[in-house]
């Protein structure tokens, strides 16, 4: 879905971390289009100009943890109505 944007982040990660550590970057079409203090501001402000789903919000931090997600499903909860 955001293959190009993620590749762009990874290839520029060191440079971004030097300048924007701890910020939230908005990336669209292999271009950095916004820098924000938190993810909510990044989303709310960017959706004023771009359709949601057309841009990626990425926390700017070093290492693979910045772009790796682990989902565990050990504790499934069953909901009944």
N, C-alpha and C positions, 0 to 999 in steps of 0.2 A: 504494500500500500504506500509506504513512504520510503521505498528503497533508495531512491536518488537522494532524498533529504538526509537519510541516515548515513549513507556513504559520504555525503558532503560533510556532515558533522564529524564523522570518524577521521576523515582525511585532514581536517582542520582542527581537531580536538585540542592539540597542544597549544596552538596559537589562541584559540578561544579561551582556554583555561587561564592562560597568562593574562588576558584582558578582561574576562567576564566571569571569573570563578564565582559560583554561587548564584548567578543570575539565570534567568530562563530565556532561552533563545528561540525565536520564531524563524523557521526555515521553510522556504517555499521554492521549488524548482532550482535547487542547488544554490540558493542565495539566502544570506542572512538578512531578514527584513525587519527584525525587531529584537530588542533587549529589554527585559523587564525584571523587576524584583521578585515577582511571584507568578505562579502559573495562572492564577485567576486573572490578574491584570493582563497577562500575555494573551489569554483567550478572549476576554471581553473587548480589548482594544483592537485586536487583529480581526475579529469577526465583523467589525464595522466596515472593513475594506474588502476582506476576502471571505468567501464561503467556507464555513466549517467543513473539515474534511479535505481541504485543499492545501493546508499548511500543517507543519509539525511543530510542536512545542517540546523543547529538549532542555532538561536541566544541565547546566554547564558545570561539570565536575570531571576530575581525571579518572582514568582507568575504565575497564570494561563494565564496571558496575553502573556507569552512566547510561549504558544502552542495553543492559541485560536484565530481563525480568524472569523471576522464578515463581511459578504458581504451584502451590501444593494443595492437594485435595484430600488430605488425610481425615479431615473432620467435616464430612458432609452433613448438612442439616436438612432435614425433610420438613417442608412446610405444607400444612394442610389447611384448606379453607372450610 
